[in-house]
Amino acid sequence: EDDTEEVAEIKAAHFEESMKYARRSVSDADIRKYQAFAQTLQQSRGFGSEFRFADRPAGTTAAASDPFTTSDNKEYDDLYS
């Protein structure tokens, strides 16, 4: 006998039906608070982007030089040998 049980799936039609009865649960004031928080968080993310060691020229950035690439004129340092 085949004793496998059928697993119910939530489909798009279920969401569409539930949205008929949905109501707004967040006020405009709460949305403005979140937007102000998100903006503050976004601005604070750039805090360490200008960090450089003293031996690194000011014109080089992480985007300009990939720390994981090796050039032919440098000795390859193998961590495990």
Backbone as CSV, one residue per row, in Angstrom:
resi,resn,N_x,N_y,N_z,CA_x,CA_y,CA_z,C_x,C_y,C_z
1,GLU,0.819,-1.193,0.000,0.000,0.000,0.000,0.858,1.250,0.000
2,ASP,0.295,2.296,-0.513,0.983,3.589,-0.531,0.475,4.420,0.643
3,ASP,1.310,4.544,1.708,0.903,5.251,2.923,1.421,6.681,2.985
4,THR,1.832,7.232,1.868,2.353,8.600,1.894,1.214,9.590,2.086
5,GLU,1.473,10.564,2.951,0.475,11.596,3.204,0.712,12.772,2.271
6,GLU,-0.368,13.384,1.879,-0.259,14.560,1.036,0.046,15.770,1.914
7,VAL,0.991,16.577,1.484,1.371,17.771,2.228,0.658,18.965,1.610
8,ALA,-0.019,19.730,2.460,-0.728,20.910,1.965,0.275,21.979,1.556
9,GLU,-0.033,22.687,0.500,0.834,23.757,0.021,0.103,25.084,0.107
10,ILE,0.839,26.111,0.476,0.280,27.457,0.457,0.561,28.023,-0.928
11,LYS,-0.476,28.385,-1.610,-0.344,28.867,-2.986,-0.731,30.335,-3.076
12,ALA,-0.501,30.918,-4.232,-0.801,32.335,-4.452,-2.264,32.642,-4.173
13,ALA,-3.149,31.739,-4.513,-4.583,31.956,-4.284,-4.881,32.127,-2.801
14,HIS,-4.151,31.420,-1.950,-4.340,31.563,-0.502,-3.980,32.976,-0.047
15,PHE,-2.863,33.492,-0.541,-2.451,34.853,-0.179,-3.447,35.882,-0.707
16,GLU,-3.889,35.683,-1.934,-4.853,36.622,-2.511,-6.137,36.647,-1.698
17,GLU,-6.602,35.498,-1.272,-7.812,35.427,-0.450,-7.601,36.105,0.900
18,SER,-6.460,35.889,1.514,-6.209,36.490,2.830,-6.057,38.005,2.740
19,MET,-5.544,38.505,1.628,-5.375,39.952,1.478,-6.716,40.680,1.357
20,LYS,-7.762,39.959,1.018,-9.092,40.577,0.967,-9.507,41.088,2.345
21,TYR,-9.008,40.428,3.386,-9.412,40.753,4.755,-8.298,41.445,5.538
22,ALA,-7.221,41.781,4.871,-6.080,42.407,5.549,-6.401,43.856,5.885
23,ARG,-5.786,44.330,6.944,-5.934,45.735,7.310,-4.552,46.300,7.588
24,ARG,-4.452,47.588,7.508,-3.178,48.254,7.751,-2.894,48.237,9.249
25,SER,-1.696,47.810,9.622,-1.372,47.701,11.042,-0.260,48.650,11.473
26,VAL,0.276,49.435,10.548,1.371,50.354,10.865,0.919,51.772,10.525
27,SER,1.101,52.668,11.478,0.670,54.056,11.264,1.699,54.822,10.432
28,ASP,1.273,55.961,9.888,2.189,56.822,9.134,3.335,57.295,10.021
29,ALA,3.048,57.565,11.287,4.091,58.010,12.221,5.143,56.922,12.416
30,ASP,4.709,55.668,12.525,5.660,54.563,12.674,6.515,54.398,11.422
31,ILE,5.919,54.594,10.267,6.676,54.495,9.012,7.729,55.598,8.953
32,ARG,7.375,56.814,9.350,8.349,57.913,9.368,9.477,57.629,10.354
33,LYS,9.162,57.054,11.515,10.206,56.692,12.492,11.171,55.679,11.884
34,TYR,10.612,54.670,11.212,11.456,53.657,10.595,12.333,54.262,9.503
35,GLN,11.760,55.128,8.678,12.535,55.745,7.603,13.682,56.580,8.165
36,ALA,13.442,57.301,9.253,14.507,58.087,9.888,15.581,57.163,10.444
37,PHE,15.170,56.066,11.069,16.120,55.090,11.598,16.940,54.467,10.473
38,ALA,16.274,54.078,9.387,16.973,53.453,8.262,17.988,54.405,7.653
39,GLN,17.642,55.681,7.558,18.567,56.666,7.003,19.777,56.837,7.922
40,THR,19.545,56.911,9.220,20.641,57.034,10.182,21.557,55.814,10.111
41,LEU,20.970,54.637,10.024,21.753,53.406,9.933,22.586,53.388,8.658
42,GLN,21.996,53.790,7.550,22.714,53.817,6.273,23.902,54.767,6.337
43,GLN,23.722,55.924,6.962,24.804,56.899,7.069,25.917,56.388,7.976
44,SER,25.568,55.661,9.017,26.582,55.187,9.955,27.384,54.021,9.396
45,ARG,26.884,53.359,8.378,27.619,52.238,7.776,28.921,52.689,7.140
46,GLY,28.998,53.902,6.667,30.185,54.394,5.991,31.287,54.816,6.933
47,PHE,31.131,54.604,8.218,32.084,55.069,9.222,33.506,54.589,8.959
48,GLY,33.718,53.313,8.701,35.064,52.769,8.551,35.551,52.679,7.127
49,SER,34.843,53.253,6.184,35.211,53.090,4.780,36.481,53.842,4.402
50,GLU,36.885,54.818,5.186,38.088,55.596,4.883,39.318,55.100,5.642
51,PHE,39.211,53.982,6.355,40.333,53.460,7.132,41.426,52.936,6.214
52,ARG,42.684,53.304,6.501,43.844,52.794,5.767,45.014,52.650,6.729
53,PHE,45.844,51.649,6.498,47.080,51.513,7.252,48.072,52.564,6.765
54,ALA,49.031,52.925,7.604,49.983,53.987,7.284,50.836,53.654,6.058
55,ASP,51.160,52.384,5.835,52.028,52.010,4.716,51.277,51.919,3.387
56,ARG,50.005,52.170,3.382,49.208,52.092,2.159,48.946,53.500,1.640
57,PRO,49.217,53.769,0.372,48.995,55.109,-0.177,47.531,55.530,-0.062
58,ALA,47.310,56.814,0.112,45.962,57.343,0.309,45.079,57.150,-0.910
59,GLY,45.646,57.061,-2.097,44.851,56.938,-3.313,44.290,55.555,-3.559
60,THR,44.792,54.543,-2.882,44.308,53.190,-3.126,43.135,52.891,-2.217
61,THR,42.154,52.208,-2.796,40.981,51.807,-2.028,40.811,50.312,-2.146
62,ALA,39.947,49.764,-1.330,39.702,48.326,-1.367,39.146,47.903,-2.720
63,ALA,38.341,48.755,-3.335,37.770,48.416,-4.639,38.837,48.428,-5.722
64,ALA,39.828,49.318,-5.601,40.856,49.442,-6.626,41.865,48.308,-6.555
65,SER,42.167,47.818,-5.375,43.138,46.739,-5.242,42.496,45.576,-4.509
66,ASP,42.478,44.435,-5.170,41.877,43.246,-4.578,42.904,42.574,-3.676
67,PRO,42.648,42.463,-2.381,43.628,41.881,-1.470,43.839,40.390,-1.683
68,PHE,42.997,39.734,-2.475,43.119,38.302,-2.668,43.826,37.926,-3.960
69,THR,44.253,38.904,-4.724,44.990,38.603,-5.944,46.478,38.720,-5.668
70,THR,47.264,37.984,-6.437,48.717,38.068,-6.307,49.291,38.502,-7.638
71,SER,50.277,39.351,-7.610,50.926,39.764,-8.845,52.188,38.933,-9.036
72,ASP,52.691,38.916,-10.259,53.855,38.093,-10.577,55.120,38.577,-9.886
73,ASN,55.220,39.865,-9.578,56.452,40.364,-8.988,56.484,40.222,-7.463
74,LYS,55.424,39.723,-6.856,55.412,39.508,-5.410,55.649,38.039,-5.109
75,GLU,56.299,37.786,-4.008,56.489,36.413,-3.576,55.165,35.906,-3.022
76,TYR,54.758,34.728,-3.435,53.497,34.165,-2.976,53.701,33.554,-1.601
77,ASP,52.988,34.058,-0.635,53.073,33.531,0.722,51.977,32.505,0.923
78,ASP,52.380,31.259,1.040,51.412,30.202,1.285,51.247,30.039,2.783
79,LEU,50.055,30.164,3.247,49.767,30.100,4.668,50.095,28.735,5.254
80,TYR,49.997,27.683,4.450,50.125,26.332,4.977,51.460,25.658,4.666
81,SER,52.430,26.380,4.138,53.707,25.712,3.852,54.829,26.323,4.643
